[in-house]
Amino acid sequence: MATTPLLTPREAAHMLGISYPTIKQWILSGKLKTVPTPGGHHRIAQSALKPFVAKDKAKPAEKSRERYRRVSSRNQLVGKVVSVKIEGLLAQVVLQIGEAEITSIITADAARELRLKKGDTAAALVKSTDVMIERVDET
């Protein structure tokens, strides 16, 4: 008799393209059923992930988490390309994400390879050890 492979929460999170804290929250809230190990750890049957993967595949490509399963960064901001300026070896790419804009400086070769142009949907992948916060209210 074949058994369903059991995954650690971290492995399951990776398969779904979600963060480890999110999958732990799903487990603790009962959204995702687990099998306890003799040591009290959670294991997730791979078959239990099928409904989540199927639901994700039904979404449009730009809303799907499929990208997250191909890239290590989880901080991905999807938006529309507002402008691409290539000068020398560098390119400035501006994305509009909701009401905000984010600017990235990438190599000119990368911008050409991606064939980015105004109006394209793209994602800014954020991987940083420093994130600064500025207070903007008047208190």
Residue frames as a rotation matrix with the C-alpha (Angstrom) as fourth column:
MET 1
0.581 0.814 0.000 0.00
0.814 -0.581 0.000 0.00
0.000 0.000 -1.000 0.00
ALA 2
-0.310 -0.699 0.645 1.46
0.679 -0.638 -0.364 3.37
0.666 0.325 0.672 -1.07
THR 3
0.161 0.312 -0.936 1.58
0.894 -0.448 0.004 6.16
-0.419 -0.838 -0.351 1.48
THR 4
0.821 0.155 0.549 1.23
0.390 -0.855 -0.342 9.86
0.417 0.495 -0.763 0.79
PRO 5
-0.248 -0.969 -0.011 4.55
0.712 -0.175 -0.680 11.69
0.657 -0.176 0.733 1.22
LEU 6
0.718 0.409 -0.564 4.67
0.693 -0.496 0.523 13.82
-0.066 -0.766 -0.639 4.35
LEU 7
0.066 -0.649 0.758 6.28
0.501 -0.635 -0.588 17.25
0.863 0.418 0.284 4.25
THR 8
-0.508 -0.247 -0.825 7.64
0.829 -0.402 -0.390 19.54
-0.235 -0.882 0.409 6.91
PRO 9
0.538 0.721 -0.436 5.81
0.577 -0.693 -0.433 22.87
-0.614 -0.018 -0.789 7.22
ARG 10
-0.029 -0.635 -0.772 8.79
-0.324 -0.725 0.608 24.59
-0.946 0.268 -0.184 5.61
GLU 11
-0.886 -0.277 0.372 8.70
0.201 0.493 0.846 22.21
-0.418 0.825 -0.381 2.62
ALA 12
-0.089 0.946 0.311 4.95
0.967 0.157 -0.202 22.68
-0.240 0.283 -0.929 2.26
ALA 13
0.463 0.203 -0.863 5.30
0.193 -0.973 -0.126 26.47
-0.865 -0.108 -0.490 2.44
HIS 14
-0.536 -0.749 -0.391 7.90
-0.306 -0.259 0.916 26.33
-0.787 0.610 -0.090 -0.32
MET 15
-0.757 0.292 0.584 5.62
0.613 0.627 0.481 24.18
-0.226 0.722 -0.654 -2.50
LEU 16
0.271 0.963 0.005 2.76
0.935 -0.262 -0.239 26.66
-0.229 0.069 -0.971 -2.06
GLY 17
-0.303 -0.462 0.834 4.90
0.646 -0.742 -0.176 29.76
0.700 0.485 0.524 -2.48
ILE 18
0.725 0.527 0.444 3.97
-0.016 -0.631 0.776 31.13
0.688 -0.570 -0.449 0.94
SER 19
-0.142 -0.810 0.569 6.00
-0.704 -0.321 -0.633 32.06
0.696 -0.490 -0.525 3.99
TYR 20
-0.633 -0.184 -0.752 6.75
0.318 0.823 -0.470 29.72
0.706 -0.537 -0.463 6.87
PRO 21
-0.945 0.325 -0.027 4.85
-0.104 -0.380 -0.919 31.95
-0.309 -0.866 0.393 9.35
THR 22
-0.301 0.880 -0.368 1.79
-0.950 -0.244 0.195 31.83
0.082 0.409 0.909 7.07
ILE 23
-0.120 0.270 -0.955 1.75
-0.271 0.917 0.293 28.04
0.955 0.294 -0.036 6.91
LYS 24
-0.879 -0.189 -0.437 2.22
0.356 0.347 -0.867 27.83
0.316 -0.918 -0.238 10.69
GLN 25
-0.748 0.664 -0.002 -0.77
-0.567 -0.641 -0.517 30.15
-0.344 -0.386 0.856 11.08
TRP 26
-0.094 0.709 -0.699 -2.82
-0.838 0.323 0.440 27.91
0.538 0.627 0.564 8.75
ILE 27
-0.449 -0.148 -0.881 -1.85
0.170 0.954 -0.247 24.86
0.877 -0.261 -0.403 10.81
LEU 28
-0.966 -0.008 -0.258 -2.66
0.257 -0.109 -0.960 26.47
-0.020 -0.994 0.107 14.16
SER 29
-0.576 0.803 -0.154 -5.99
-0.745 -0.593 -0.304 27.83
-0.335 -0.061 0.940 12.90
GLY 30
-0.196 0.488 0.850 -7.02
0.039 0.870 -0.491 24.45
-0.980 -0.064 -0.189 11.45
LYS 31
0.467 0.338 -0.817 -7.04
-0.732 -0.371 -0.571 25.64
-0.497 0.865 0.074 7.84
LEU 32
0.127 -0.528 -0.840 -4.44
-0.729 0.525 -0.440 22.97
0.673 0.668 -0.318 7.03
LYS 33
0.923 0.256 0.287 -4.59
-0.382 0.694 0.610 19.52
-0.043 -0.673 0.739 8.62
THR 34
-0.039 -0.988 -0.150 -1.37
-0.883 0.104 -0.457 17.91
0.467 0.115 -0.877 9.79
VAL 35
0.726 0.075 -0.683 -0.14
0.159 0.948 0.274 14.58
0.669 -0.308 0.677 11.09
PRO 36
0.684 -0.507 0.524 1.78
-0.728 -0.447 0.519 14.74
-0.029 -0.737 -0.675 14.38
THR 37
0.032 -0.761 -0.648 5.15
-0.290 0.613 -0.734 13.03
0.956 0.211 -0.202 14.65
PRO 38
0.394 0.062 -0.917 6.05
0.721 0.598 0.350 11.10
0.570 -0.799 0.191 17.82
GLY 39
-0.587 -0.701 -0.404 8.05
0.808 -0.475 -0.349 14.19
0.053 -0.531 0.845 18.83
GLY 40
0.087 0.752 -0.653 5.00
0.683 -0.522 -0.511 16.45
-0.725 -0.402 -0.559 18.42
HIS 41
-0.733 -0.374 -0.568 6.06
-0.143 -0.732 0.667 18.11
-0.665 0.570 0.483 15.16
HIS 42
0.388 0.896 -0.216 3.65
-0.352 -0.072 -0.933 18.82
-0.852 0.438 0.287 12.32
ARG 43
-0.831 -0.489 0.263 3.84
0.086 0.354 0.931 16.94
-0.549 0.797 -0.253 9.04
ILE 44
0.019 0.829 -0.558 1.61
-0.641 -0.418 -0.643 17.69
-0.767 0.370 0.524 6.08
ALA 45
0.021 0.084 0.996 0.41
0.549 0.832 -0.082 15.12
-0.835 0.549 -0.029 3.57
GLN 46
-0.895 -0.416 -0.161 1.36
0.083 -0.510 0.856 16.28
-0.438 0.753 0.491 0.10
SER 47
-0.564 0.757 0.329 -2.18
0.723 0.261 0.640 15.44
0.399 0.599 -0.694 -1.01
ALA 48
0.166 0.628 -0.760 -3.52
0.891 -0.425 -0.157 18.02
-0.422 -0.652 -0.630 1.49
LEU 49
-0.458 -0.441 -0.772 -1.84
0.115 -0.890 0.441 20.77
-0.881 0.113 0.458 -0.57
LYS 50
-0.714 0.129 0.688 -3.67
0.694 0.266 0.669 19.90
-0.096 0.955 -0.279 -3.82
PRO 51
0.381 0.920 0.092 -6.72
0.924 -0.375 -0.070 22.14
-0.030 0.111 -0.993 -3.17
PHE 52
0.459 -0.283 -0.842 -4.45
0.190 -0.895 0.404 25.11
-0.868 -0.345 -0.357 -2.44
VAL 53
-0.679 -0.733 0.039 -2.39
0.129 -0.066 0.989 24.54
-0.723 0.677 0.140 -5.60
ALA 54
-0.423 0.605 0.674 -5.56
0.906 0.262 0.333 24.08
0.025 0.752 -0.659 -7.69
LYS 55
0.612 0.662 -0.433 -7.08
0.699 -0.708 -0.095 27.29
-0.370 -0.244 -0.896 -6.31
ASP 56
0.060 -0.699 -0.712 -3.86
-0.029 -0.714 0.699 29.15
-0.998 -0.021 -0.063 -7.11
LYS 57
-0.784 -0.389 0.485 -3.73
0.412 0.259 0.874 27.79
-0.465 0.884 -0.043 -10.67
ALA 58
0.077 0.907 0.414 -7.24
0.996 -0.050 -0.077 29.15
-0.050 0.418 -0.907 -11.28
LYS 59
0.476 0.045 -0.878 -5.98
0.293 -0.950 0.110 32.71
-0.829 -0.310 -0.465 -10.65
PRO 60
0.974 -0.219 0.063 -4.65
-0.030 -0.396 -0.918 34.96
0.226 0.892 -0.392 -13.43
ALA 61
0.397 -0.900 -0.181 -0.88
0.686 0.422 -0.593 34.64
0.610 0.111 0.785 -13.88
GLU 62
-0.277 -0.572 0.772 -0.10
-0.051 -0.794 -0.606 38.00
0.960 -0.207 0.190 -12.26
LYS 63
0.289 0.462 0.839 -2.07
-0.872 -0.234 0.429 37.04
0.394 -0.856 0.335 -9.11
SER 64
0.846 0.041 -0.532 -0.81
0.033 0.991 0.130 33.46
0.533 -0.128 0.837 -8.91
ARG 65
0.671 -0.639 0.376 1.86
-0.588 -0.150 0.795 32.46
-0.451 -0.754 -0.476 -6.41
GLU 66
0.904 -0.330 0.271 3.52
0.422 0.787 -0.450 30.27
-0.065 0.521 0.851 -9.08
ARG 67
0.537 -0.732 0.418 6.21
-0.150 -0.571 -0.807 32.95
0.830 0.371 -0.417 -9.46
TYR 68
0.441 -0.333 0.833 7.04
-0.894 -0.247 0.375 32.57
0.081 -0.910 -0.406 -5.76
ARG 69
0.813 -0.121 0.570 7.80
-0.059 0.956 0.286 28.91
-0.579 -0.266 0.770 -6.30
ARG 70
0.718 -0.561 0.412 10.42
0.628 0.266 -0.732 29.84
0.301 0.784 0.543 -8.91
VAL 71
0.047 -0.663 0.747 12.13
-0.035 -0.748 -0.663 32.70
0.998 0.005 -0.058 -7.04
SER 72
-0.407 -0.285 -0.868 13.53
0.761 0.419 -0.495 32.72
0.505 -0.862 0.046 -3.53
SER 73
-0.994 -0.007 0.106 12.31
-0.046 -0.874 -0.484 36.21
0.096 -0.487 0.868 -2.64
ARG 74
-0.379 0.910 -0.167 8.86
0.925 0.368 -0.094 36.41
-0.024 -0.190 -0.981 -1.04
ASN 75
-0.050 0.319 -0.946 8.67
0.298 -0.900 -0.319 40.21
-0.953 -0.298 -0.050 -1.06
GLN 76
-0.774 -0.139 0.618 7.29
0.626 -0.019 0.780 40.68
-0.096 0.990 0.102 -4.56
LEU 77
-0.212 0.664 -0.717 5.36
0.054 -0.725 -0.687 43.79
-0.976 -0.184 0.118 -5.51
VAL 78
-0.419 0.142 0.897 3.42
0.875 0.327 0.357 43.46
-0.242 0.934 -0.261 -8.78
GLY 79
0.119 0.460 -0.880 2.63
0.113 -0.887 -0.449 46.58
-0.986 -0.046 -0.158 -10.75
LYS 80
0.828 0.200 0.524 2.66
0.543 -0.056 -0.838 48.30
-0.138 0.978 -0.155 -14.12
VAL 81
-0.302 -0.951 0.066 5.80
0.910 -0.267 0.317 49.63
-0.284 0.156 0.946 -15.78
VAL 82
0.669 0.470 -0.576 5.53
0.360 -0.883 -0.303 53.44
-0.651 -0.004 -0.759 -15.84
SER 83
0.809 -0.448 -0.380 8.85
-0.585 -0.562 -0.584 54.08
0.048 0.695 -0.717 -17.53
VAL 84
0.625 -0.734 0.267 12.09
0.628 0.676 0.385 52.49
-0.463 -0.073 0.883 -18.65
LYS 85
0.879 -0.432 -0.203 15.10
-0.477 -0.798 -0.368 54.75
-0.003 0.420 -0.908 -19.25
ILE 86
0.684 -0.704 0.190 18.26
0.682 0.710 0.177 53.12
-0.259 0.009 0.966 -20.57
GLU 87
0.864 -0.501 0.058 21.47
-0.451 -0.818 -0.356 55.10
0.226 0.281 -0.933 -20.47
GLY 88
-0.140 -0.990 0.003 24.89
-0.943 0.132 -0.306 53.55
0.302 -0.046 -0.952 -20.89
LEU 89
-0.779 -0.283 -0.560 25.24
-0.163 0.953 -0.256 50.37
0.606 -0.108 -0.788 -18.82
LEU 90
-0.894 0.427 -0.134 22.23
0.236 0.197 -0.951 51.07
-0.380 -0.882 -0.277 -16.56
ALA 91
-0.497 0.827 0.262 18.47
0.226 -0.168 0.960 51.24
0.838 0.536 -0.103 -16.83
GLN 92
-0.918 0.351 0.186 15.98
-0.317 -0.365 -0.875 52.96
-0.239 -0.862 0.446 -14.54
VAL 93
-0.586 0.774 -0.239 12.69
0.318 0.491 0.811 51.07
0.745 0.399 -0.534 -14.28
VAL 94
-0.840 0.415 0.349 9.71
-0.535 -0.527 -0.660 52.65
-0.090 -0.741 0.665 -12.51
LEU 95
-0.664 0.676 -0.320 6.75
0.501 0.720 0.481 50.49
0.555 0.159 -0.816 -11.47
GLN 96
-0.440 0.647 0.623 3.41
-0.784 -0.615 0.085 51.78
0.438 -0.450 0.778 -10.26
ILE 97
-0.708 0.226 -0.669 2.10
0.436 0.885 -0.162 49.57
0.556 -0.406 -0.725 -7.48
GLY 98
0.128 0.825 -0.551 -1.31
0.978 -0.199 -0.070 50.79
-0.168 -0.529 -0.832 -6.38
GLU 99
0.960 0.236 0.153 -0.90
0.255 -0.959 -0.122 54.50
0.118 0.156 -0.981 -5.71
ALA 100
0.535 -0.837 -0.117 2.85
-0.255 -0.292 0.922 54.18
-0.805 -0.464 -0.369 -5.02
GLU 101
0.836 -0.403 -0.372 5.81
-0.338 0.157 -0.928 53.97
0.432 0.902 -0.005 -7.36
ILE 102
0.631 -0.728 0.267 9.00
0.045 0.378 0.925 52.00
-0.775 -0.571 0.271 -6.90
THR 103
0.743 -0.474 -0.472 12.18
-0.649 -0.341 -0.680 52.68
0.161 0.812 -0.561 -8.86
SER 104
0.678 -0.575 0.458 14.86
0.225 0.755 0.615 50.13
-0.700 -0.314 0.642 -9.58
ILE 105
0.360 -0.676 -0.644 18.24
-0.914 -0.394 -0.097 50.55
-0.188 0.623 -0.759 -11.22
ILE 106
0.624 -0.160 0.765 19.20
0.140 0.986 0.092 47.43
-0.769 0.049 0.637 -13.17
THR 107
-0.539 -0.842 0.027 21.70
0.142 -0.060 0.988 46.75
-0.830 0.537 0.152 -15.92
ALA 108
-0.157 0.426 -0.891 20.79
-0.876 -0.476 -0.073 47.91
-0.455 0.769 0.448 -19.40
ASP 109
-0.799 -0.191 -0.571 21.36
-0.473 0.785 0.400 44.33
0.372 0.589 -0.717 -20.59
ALA 110
-0.856 0.516 -0.025 18.80
0.399 0.632 -0.664 43.02
-0.327 -0.579 -0.747 -18.08
ALA 111
-0.203 0.810 -0.550 16.22
-0.271 -0.586 -0.763 45.61
-0.941 -0.006 0.339 -19.16
ARG 112
-0.286 0.041 -0.957 16.75
-0.957 -0.061 0.283 44.70
-0.047 0.997 0.056 -22.81
GLU 113
-0.949 -0.118 -0.294 16.60
-0.141 0.988 0.060 40.97
0.283 0.099 -0.954 -22.06
LEU 114
-0.647 0.755 -0.102 13.30
0.423 0.246 -0.872 41.43
-0.634 -0.607 -0.479 -20.17
ARG 115
-0.712 0.333 0.618 12.01
0.535 -0.313 0.785 43.59
0.455 0.890 0.045 -23.07
LEU 116
-0.265 0.594 -0.760 10.37
0.817 -0.280 -0.503 45.90
-0.512 -0.754 -0.411 -20.53
LYS 117
-0.774 0.086 0.627 8.17
0.345 -0.774 0.532 48.67
0.531 0.628 0.569 -21.87
LYS 118
-0.842 0.494 0.220 5.59
-0.526 -0.655 -0.542 51.10
-0.124 -0.572 0.811 -20.51
GLY 119
0.082 0.986 -0.146 2.34
-0.976 0.110 0.191 49.33
0.204 0.127 0.971 -19.62
ASP 120
-0.184 -0.211 -0.960 3.88
-0.154 0.971 -0.184 45.89
0.971 0.114 -0.211 -19.02
THR 121
0.876 0.351 0.332 3.05
-0.407 0.167 0.898 44.04
0.259 -0.921 0.289 -15.82
ALA 122
-0.031 -0.935 -0.354 6.19
-0.033 0.355 -0.934 43.34
0.999 -0.017 -0.042 -13.80
ALA 123
0.890 0.257 -0.376 7.18
0.336 0.185 0.923 42.50
0.307 -0.948 0.078 -10.25
ALA 124
0.167 -0.822 0.545 9.72
-0.675 -0.498 -0.545 44.24
0.719 -0.277 -0.638 -8.05
LEU 125
0.595 -0.079 -0.800 11.50
0.455 0.853 0.254 41.58
0.662 -0.515 0.544 -6.00
VAL 126
0.484 -0.364 0.796 12.71
-0.652 -0.756 0.050 43.01
0.583 -0.543 -0.604 -2.71
LYS 127
0.671 -0.404 -0.622 15.59
0.613 0.774 0.158 41.29
0.418 -0.488 0.767 -0.94
SER 128
0.142 -0.572 0.808 17.22
-0.221 -0.814 -0.538 43.55
0.965 -0.102 -0.242 1.57
THR 129
-0.251 -0.283 -0.926 18.83
0.827 0.434 -0.356 43.43
0.503 -0.855 0.125 4.96
ASP 130
-0.833 -0.032 -0.552 17.86
0.362 -0.785 -0.502 47.04
-0.417 -0.619 0.666 5.64
VAL 131
-0.110 0.823 0.558 14.44
0.775 -0.280 0.567 48.62
0.623 0.494 -0.606 5.40
MET 132
-0.952 -0.255 -0.167 14.19
0.305 -0.763 -0.569 52.20
0.018 -0.593 0.805 6.63
ILE 133
0.083 0.996 -0.039 10.99
0.972 -0.072 0.223 53.75
0.219 -0.057 -0.974 7.96
GLU 134
-0.918 -0.274 0.286 10.28
0.232 -0.957 -0.172 57.46
0.321 -0.092 0.943 7.92
ARG 135
-0.287 0.837 -0.467 7.51
0.770 -0.089 -0.632 59.00
-0.570 -0.541 -0.619 9.99
VAL 136
-0.754 0.013 0.656 5.39
0.540 -0.556 0.632 61.19
0.374 0.831 0.413 7.74
ASP 137
0.408 0.913 0.010 2.65
0.730 -0.332 0.597 62.46
0.549 -0.236 -0.802 10.08
GLU 138
-0.040 -0.387 0.921 2.98
-0.041 -0.921 -0.388 65.70
0.998 -0.053 0.021 12.06
THR 139
0.871 0.473 -0.129 2.83
0.106 0.076 0.991 64.41
0.479 -0.878 0.016 15.67
